[in-house]
Amino acid sequence: MKRDLAKVIHNVSLLIDKVDDLENRSHRSNLRLVGVPEKVEGPRAAKFFEEWFIQKFGRDSLTPFFSIERAHRVPSRPPPPGGPPRPLLMKLLHFQDRDIILRKARDCQDLTIDGRKISIFPDFSAEVQRRRARFLDVKCRLRLGNVPYSMIYPSRLRVVFGGTTHFFDTPEEASSWIEQAGLRGPAAGDNA
């Protein structure tokens, strides 16, 4: 009986991982924009952002068939006055355009719409976002120490320090390494 239960638990875990992987593959061409003021995109969000990306990054930097299939706000209540705007999700026709936009956005220092700074991210499943969010304190400490880092799909932290590349699968591993490396910055939970 215990062996059967363990097998069922193992199979359910495998199926959950498989469904999450399928969800992330279906998001391969998606972007998540954070900080875009509410209603600035008007009734045709896809058209607005097609023109904005072309104006911002140049027609020649995108693929010849650049197109946004859909664009919409995260479905929830509109924020109260003065509250942060809802994230905007968009599905591009080609995943290559998504990669180009992410690369250009990373290099661009002044991504603004209607005077507000925006951020552009790949759109991942809720599970991958939750796993990546666990690294927020560590990434803050790395930023304060001016240490370059990046996240590798699904949720692995890559840090380049002293000419060596380090990989961390958990925030605890990364935090321990930061302390051993003697990097300054607030530890998790500090109010600095």
VEXTIKOL-643715 format. One line per 3 residues: number of its first residue (from 1); their letters; for each residue x, y, z of N, C-alpha, C. Coordinates in Angstrom, 2 decimals, decimal comma. Example, Ala and Ser with C-alpha at 12.3 -4.5 7.8 and 13.67 -1.06 7.14 Angstrom:
% residues 2
1	as	13,19 -5,69 7,80 12,30 -4,50 7,80 13,20 -3,30 7,80  12,85 -2,25 7,08 13,67 -1,06 7,14 12,90 0,03 7,87 $
% end
This chain:
% residues 192
1	mkr	0,82 -1,20 0,00 0,00 0,00 0,00 0,87 1,27 0,00  1,91 1,31 0,86 2,79 2,47 0,91 3,54 2,63 -0,40  3,92 1,52 -1,00 4,64 1,57 -2,28 3,74 2,15 -3,38 $
4	dla	2,46 1,75 -3,38 1,52 2,27 -4,37 1,30 3,76 -4,19  1,18 4,20 -2,94 0,99 5,62 -2,66 2,22 6,42 -3,10  3,41 5,91 -2,81 4,63 6,59 -3,23 4,71 6,70 -4,75 $
7	kvi	4,27 5,64 -5,44 4,28 5,65 -6,91 3,30 6,68 -7,45  2,11 6,76 -6,85 1,11 7,73 -7,29 1,63 9,15 -7,05  2,23 9,40 -5,90 2,78 10,73 -5,59 3,87 11,09 -6,59 $
10	hnv	4,73 10,14 -6,90 5,80 10,36 -7,88 5,21 10,69 -9,26  4,20 9,92 -9,68 3,58 10,16 -11,00 2,87 11,50 -11,06  2,20 11,89 -9,98 1,54 13,19 -9,94 2,58 14,30 -10,05 $
13	sll	3,68 14,16 -9,36 4,76 15,16 -9,42 5,29 15,29 -10,85  5,50 14,14 -11,51 5,96 14,17 -12,90 4,95 14,86 -13,81  3,66 14,58 -13,61 2,62 15,19 -14,44 2,53 16,70 -14,20 $
16	idk	2,68 17,13 -12,95 2,66 18,56 -12,66 3,83 19,25 -13,36  5,00 18,64 -13,29 6,17 19,21 -13,98 5,95 19,27 -15,49  5,33 18,24 -16,04 5,08 18,20 -17,48 4,07 19,27 -17,90 $
19	vdd	3,03 19,45 -17,12 2,02 20,48 -17,43 2,66 21,87 -17,35  3,50 22,09 -16,32 4,18 23,38 -16,18 5,10 23,63 -17,38  5,81 22,60 -17,80 6,68 22,73 -18,97 5,86 23,06 -20,22 $
22	len	4,73 22,40 -20,40 3,87 22,68 -21,56 3,33 24,11 -21,51  2,95 24,57 -20,32 2,46 25,94 -20,19 3,55 26,94 -20,57  4,77 26,70 -20,09 5,87 27,61 -20,42 6,21 27,57 -21,90 $
25	rsh	6,11 26,41 -22,53 6,34 26,33 -23,98 5,27 27,10 -24,74  4,04 27,07 -24,24 2,97 27,82 -24,91 3,14 29,33 -24,73  3,94 29,74 -23,74 4,22 31,17 -23,50 5,49 31,62 -24,20 $
28	rsn	6,06 30,78 -25,04 7,37 31,06 -25,63 7,42 32,39 -26,39  6,32 32,81 -26,95 6,29 34,06 -27,72 5,69 35,21 -26,94  5,51 35,05 -25,64 4,82 36,06 -24,84 5,77 37,00 -24,11 $
31	lrl	5,30 38,21 -23,91 6,00 39,22 -23,11 5,07 39,72 -22,02  5,66 40,16 -20,91 4,93 40,78 -19,81 5,51 42,18 -19,63  4,68 43,20 -19,77 5,12 44,59 -19,59 4,57 45,09 -18,26 $
34	vgv	5,45 45,65 -17,45 5,08 46,13 -16,12 5,31 47,64 -16,07  4,34 48,35 -15,54 4,47 49,79 -15,36 3,80 50,62 -16,44  3,17 49,96 -17,42 2,49 50,70 -18,50 1,23 51,35 -17,92 $
37	pek	1,12 52,68 -18,00 -0,06 53,36 -17,44 -1,36 52,79 -18,00  -2,35 52,71 -17,14 -3,66 52,19 -17,54 -4,26 53,03 -18,68  -4,84 52,36 -19,63 -5,60 52,93 -20,75 -4,76 53,68 -21,77 $
40	veg	-3,42 53,74 -21,59 -2,59 54,47 -22,55 -2,60 53,78 -23,91  -2,83 52,47 -23,92 -2,80 51,70 -25,18 -4,06 51,84 -26,00  -5,12 52,40 -25,42 -6,36 52,59 -26,14 -7,07 51,27 -26,41 $
43	pra	-8,05 51,27 -27,33 -8,84 50,06 -27,57 -8,10 48,99 -28,38  -7,02 49,37 -29,07 -6,28 48,41 -29,90 -4,85 48,29 -29,38  -4,69 47,55 -28,29 -3,40 47,44 -27,61 -2,33 46,83 -28,51 $
46	akf	-2,68 45,81 -29,28 -1,69 45,15 -30,15 -1,12 46,15 -31,16  -1,98 46,92 -31,79 -1,54 47,91 -32,78 -0,68 48,99 -32,12  -1,11 49,47 -30,94 -0,36 50,49 -30,22 1,07 50,02 -29,95 $
49	fee	1,22 48,79 -29,44 2,54 48,30 -29,08 3,38 47,90 -30,29  2,76 47,46 -31,37 3,52 47,23 -32,60 4,21 48,52 -33,03  3,45 49,59 -33,08 4,01 50,88 -33,49 5,04 51,37 -32,48 $
52	wfi	4,78 51,17 -31,19 5,72 51,63 -30,16 7,05 50,89 -30,24  7,02 49,55 -30,42 8,26 48,78 -30,53 9,04 49,17 -31,78  8,35 49,37 -32,89 9,03 49,78 -34,13 9,67 51,15 -33,95 $
55	qkf	8,95 52,08 -33,32 9,50 53,42 -33,09 10,67 53,37 -32,12  10,57 52,53 -31,09 11,59 52,49 -30,04 12,85 51,74 -30,48  12,70 50,59 -31,15 13,84 49,74 -31,47 14,22 49,75 -32,95 $
58	grd	13,38 50,32 -33,79 13,68 50,39 -35,22 13,15 49,18 -35,97  12,57 49,45 -37,12 11,97 48,38 -37,94 13,00 47,33 -38,35  14,23 47,77 -38,65 15,26 46,85 -39,13 15,76 45,88 -38,07 $
61	slt	15,57 46,22 -36,78 16,06 45,33 -35,73 15,10 44,18 -35,46  13,87 44,28 -35,92 12,86 43,22 -35,72 12,79 42,35 -36,97  12,13 41,19 -36,85 12,00 40,31 -38,01 11,11 40,98 -39,06 $
64	pff	11,23 40,56 -40,33 10,43 41,19 -41,40 8,92 41,06 -41,19  8,50 40,04 -40,46 7,06 39,81 -40,27 6,62 40,11 -38,84  7,28 41,09 -38,20 6,95 41,44 -36,81 5,48 41,76 -36,69 $
67	sie	4,84 41,10 -35,73 3,43 41,33 -35,49 3,08 40,87 -34,07  2,15 41,57 -33,46 1,63 41,17 -32,15 0,25 40,59 -32,38  0,08 39,32 -32,00 -1,20 38,66 -32,20 -2,27 39,19 -31,24 $
70	rah	-1,90 39,29 -29,96 -2,84 39,74 -28,93 -2,09 40,55 -27,89  -2,79 41,47 -27,26 -2,24 42,21 -26,12 -3,41 42,59 -25,22  -3,25 42,35 -23,93 -4,32 42,68 -22,98 -3,75 42,81 -21,58 $
73	rvp	-4,49 43,48 -20,73 -4,12 43,63 -19,32 -4,39 42,31 -18,60  -3,65 42,08 -17,52 -3,94 40,93 -16,66 -5,37 41,10 -16,17  -6,19 40,05 -16,34 -7,59 40,22 -15,96 -7,76 40,34 -14,44 $
76	srp	-8,06 41,51 -14,01 -8,38 41,80 -12,60 -9,04 43,16 -12,57  -9,43 43,58 -11,40 -10,05 44,90 -11,28 -9,03 45,99 -11,60  -9,47 47,06 -12,24 -8,56 48,19 -12,44 -8,06 48,70 -11,09 $
79	ppp	-6,82 49,18 -11,05 -6,27 49,63 -9,76 -6,96 50,90 -9,27  -6,92 51,15 -7,96 -7,47 52,40 -7,44 -6,61 53,57 -7,93  -7,14 54,78 -7,91 -6,34 55,94 -8,33 -5,02 56,00 -7,56 $
82	ggp	-3,93 56,17 -8,31 -2,60 56,23 -7,71 -1,96 54,87 -7,49  -2,71 53,80 -7,72 -2,17 52,45 -7,54 -1,35 52,03 -8,76  -0,55 50,99 -8,61 0,27 50,54 -9,74 -0,61 49,96 -10,84 $
85	prp	-0,27 50,21 -12,10 -1,08 49,68 -13,20 -0,94 48,16 -13,30  -1,97 47,53 -13,86 -1,94 46,09 -14,06 -0,90 45,74 -15,13  -0,21 44,60 -14,99 0,71 44,18 -16,05 -0,03 43,95 -17,36 $
88	llm	0,67 44,09 -18,44 0,12 43,89 -19,76 0,79 42,67 -20,38  0,01 41,75 -20,91 0,54 40,54 -21,55 0,35 40,65 -23,05  1,33 40,16 -23,80 1,18 40,15 -25,25 1,79 38,90 -25,85 $
91	kll	1,16 38,44 -26,91 1,66 37,29 -27,65 2,12 37,77 -29,01  3,42 37,54 -29,29 3,99 37,94 -30,57 3,85 36,79 -31,56  3,84 37,13 -32,83 3,71 36,10 -33,86 4,94 35,21 -33,90 $
94	hfq	6,14 35,77 -33,71 7,39 35,00 -33,77 8,15 35,14 -32,46  8,62 34,02 -31,92 9,37 34,07 -30,67 10,70 34,81 -30,87  11,22 34,85 -32,10 12,47 35,57 -32,35 12,30 37,06 -32,03 $
97	drd	11,14 37,62 -32,33 10,88 39,02 -32,00 10,86 39,21 -30,48  10,30 38,25 -29,77 10,31 38,34 -28,31 11,75 38,42 -27,80  12,63 37,56 -28,32 14,02 37,55 -27,89 14,73 38,86 -28,24 $
100	iil	14,45 39,39 -29,43 15,05 40,66 -29,85 14,59 41,78 -28,92  13,29 41,83 -28,63 12,75 42,88 -27,77 13,34 42,79 -26,37  13,44 41,58 -25,83 14,03 41,42 -24,49 15,48 41,89 -24,47 $
103	rka	16,24 41,55 -25,51 17,64 41,96 -25,58 17,76 43,48 -25,70  16,96 44,08 -26,58 16,99 45,54 -26,77 16,54 46,26 -25,49  15,52 45,73 -24,83 15,02 46,36 -23,61 16,07 46,32 -22,51 $
106	rdc	16,84 45,24 -22,44 17,90 45,12 -21,44 18,97 46,17 -21,67  19,26 46,49 -22,95 20,30 47,46 -23,28 19,81 48,90 -23,19  18,50 49,10 -23,25 17,91 50,44 -23,28 17,71 50,95 -21,85 $
109	qdl	18,16 52,16 -21,58 18,06 52,74 -20,24 16,79 53,56 -20,03  16,14 53,96 -21,11 15,01 54,88 -20,97 13,73 54,34 -21,59  13,29 53,19 -21,14 12,03 52,64 -21,64 10,89 53,31 -20,88 $
112	tid	10,23 54,22 -21,56 9,12 54,92 -20,93 7,94 54,99 -21,88  6,77 55,02 -21,29 5,54 55,26 -22,03 4,76 56,29 -21,23  4,40 57,36 -21,89 3,63 58,43 -21,26 4,34 58,95 -20,01 $
115	grk	5,69 59,00 -20,08 6,49 59,52 -18,98 6,72 58,56 -17,83  6,23 57,33 -17,92 6,41 56,35 -16,84 7,37 55,26 -17,29  8,31 54,90 -16,41 9,28 53,85 -16,70 8,57 52,50 -16,75 $
118	isi	8,90 51,71 -17,77 8,31 50,38 -17,88 9,42 49,33 -17,91  9,04 48,12 -17,58 9,96 46,97 -17,63 9,33 45,90 -18,49  10,17 45,17 -19,22 9,70 44,11 -20,10 10,35 42,80 -19,68 $
121	fpd	9,52 41,78 -19,49 9,97 40,47 -19,04 9,39 39,37 -19,92  10,04 38,20 -19,94 9,38 37,05 -20,57 8,19 36,65 -19,70  7,18 36,07 -20,29 5,99 35,64 -19,54 6,14 34,16 -19,22 $
124	fsa	6,28 33,84 -17,93 6,41 32,46 -17,49 5,16 32,04 -16,72  5,05 30,73 -16,49 3,95 30,20 -15,69 4,05 30,73 -14,26  2,95 30,63 -13,53 2,94 31,09 -12,14 3,96 30,33 -11,30 $
127	evq	4,14 29,04 -11,57 5,11 28,24 -10,80 6,54 28,73 -11,04  6,91 28,98 -12,28 8,26 29,47 -12,56 8,45 30,86 -11,97  7,45 31,71 -12,05 7,54 33,04 -11,45 7,73 32,95 -9,94 $
130	rrr	7,02 32,02 -9,30 7,15 31,83 -7,86 8,56 31,36 -7,51  9,10 30,42 -8,28 10,45 29,91 -8,02 11,50 30,99 -8,24  11,33 31,83 -9,25 12,28 32,91 -9,51 12,18 34,00 -8,44 $
133	arf	10,99 34,23 -7,93 10,80 35,27 -6,92 11,55 34,95 -5,63  11,82 33,70 -5,38 12,57 33,32 -4,19 13,98 33,93 -4,20  14,49 34,31 -5,38 15,83 34,87 -5,50 15,87 36,39 -5,36 $
136	ldv	14,74 37,05 -5,10 14,70 38,51 -5,10 15,69 39,13 -4,11  15,76 38,64 -2,89 16,68 39,20 -1,90 18,13 39,04 -2,35  18,44 37,87 -2,89 19,81 37,61 -3,36 20,16 38,55 -4,51 $
139	kcr	19,23 38,73 -5,45 19,50 39,60 -6,60 19,68 41,05 -6,14  18,94 41,46 -5,13 19,10 42,81 -4,57 20,50 42,98 -4,01  20,97 42,00 -3,28 22,32 42,07 -2,70 23,38 42,10 -3,80 $
142	lrl	23,16 41,34 -4,88 24,12 41,34 -5,99 24,13 42,70 -6,70  22,95 43,30 -6,88 22,88 44,62 -7,51 23,63 45,65 -6,67  23,43 45,60 -5,37 24,11 46,55 -4,47 25,62 46,37 -4,52 $
145	gnv	26,09 45,15 -4,79 27,51 44,89 -4,91 28,03 45,04 -6,32  27,18 45,52 -7,24 27,52 45,68 -8,67 28,08 44,38 -9,27  27,46 43,25 -8,91 27,87 41,95 -9,42 26,89 41,54 -10,51 $
148	pys	27,38 41,28 -11,75 26,47 40,88 -12,83 25,86 39,50 -12,57  24,59 39,38 -12,87 23,89 38,11 -12,70 22,81 38,00 -13,76  22,29 36,80 -13,92 21,14 36,57 -14,79 20,43 35,32 -14,33 $
151	miy	19,18 35,20 -14,71 18,41 34,01 -14,39 18,37 33,12 -15,63  18,58 31,84 -15,42 18,53 30,86 -16,49 17,26 30,04 -16,29  16,56 29,79 -17,37 15,31 29,04 -17,29 15,55 27,65 -16,74 $
154	psr	14,71 27,16 -15,85 13,53 27,83 -15,32 13,84 28,77 -14,15  14,70 28,36 -13,23 14,96 29,23 -12,07 16,35 28,96 -11,49  17,33 29,21 -12,29 18,72 29,02 -11,87 19,44 30,36 -11,99 $
157	lrv	20,16 30,74 -10,93 20,87 32,02 -10,91 22,30 31,82 -11,39  22,71 32,67 -12,34 24,09 32,66 -12,83 24,74 33,97 -12,40  25,89 33,87 -11,73 26,61 35,03 -11,23 28,02 35,00 -11,81 $
160	vfg	28,46 36,15 -12,33 29,84 36,27 -12,82 30,58 37,16 -11,83  31,64 36,60 -11,21 32,38 37,33 -10,19 33,85 36,92 -10,25  34,72 37,89 -10,35 36,15 37,62 -10,38 36,57 36,76 -11,56 $
163	gtt	35,91 36,93 -12,69 36,26 36,16 -13,88 35,74 34,73 -13,87  34,98 34,37 -12,85 34,43 33,02 -12,74 32,91 33,08 -12,74  32,30 32,10 -13,39 30,84 32,01 -13,42 30,38 30,98 -12,39 $
166	hff	29,41 31,38 -11,57 28,86 30,50 -10,54 27,38 30,29 -10,82  26,88 29,09 -10,55 25,48 28,75 -10,75 24,86 28,32 -9,42  23,62 28,77 -9,17 22,93 28,46 -7,92 21,50 28,02 -8,21 $
169	dtp	21,13 26,89 -7,63 19,78 26,36 -7,82 18,82 26,81 -6,72  19,36 27,28 -5,60 18,52 27,76 -4,51 19,05 29,11 -4,00  18,17 29,93 -3,47 18,62 31,21 -2,92 19,53 31,01 -1,70 $
172	eea	19,35 29,92 -0,99 20,19 29,65 0,17 21,64 29,42 -0,26  21,84 28,67 -1,34 23,19 28,45 -1,87 23,82 29,79 -2,26  23,05 30,61 -2,97 23,56 31,90 -3,44 23,88 32,82 -2,27 $
175	ssw	23,01 32,86 -1,28 23,23 33,71 -0,11 24,49 33,29 0,64  24,67 32,00 0,78 25,88 31,48 1,44 27,13 31,88 0,66  27,08 31,78 -0,67 28,22 32,17 -1,50 28,51 33,66 -1,37 $
178	ieq	27,46 34,49 -1,34 27,63 35,94 -1,20 28,38 36,25 0,10  28,00 35,59 1,18 28,67 35,82 2,46 30,13 35,35 2,40  30,38 34,21 1,78 31,75 33,70 1,66 32,60 34,61 0,78 $
181	agl	31,99 35,19 -0,25 32,71 36,07 -1,17 32,97 37,44 -0,53  32,30 37,72 0,59 32,52 38,99 1,28 31,87 40,17 0,60  30,79 39,94 -0,13 30,10 41,04 -0,81 29,30 41,84 0,21 $
184	rgp	29,30 43,14 0,04 28,55 44,02 0,93 27,10 44,05 0,45  26,26 44,57 1,28 24,85 44,70 0,94 24,03 44,09 2,05  22,75 44,45 2,11 21,92 43,96 3,18 21,64 42,47 3,04 $
187	aag	21,62 41,77 4,13 21,24 40,36 4,12 19,73 40,28 4,06  19,22 39,10 3,76 17,77 38,91 3,69 17,11 39,38 4,97  16,10 40,21 4,85 15,37 40,68 6,00 15,90 41,99 6,57 $
190	dna	17,07 42,46 6,14 17,60 43,73 6,63 16,81 44,88 6,03  16,75 45,96 6,74 16,03 47,14 6,25 17,02 48,21 5,85  17,84 47,94 4,88 18,81 48,94 4,43 18,46 49,46 3,09 $
% end
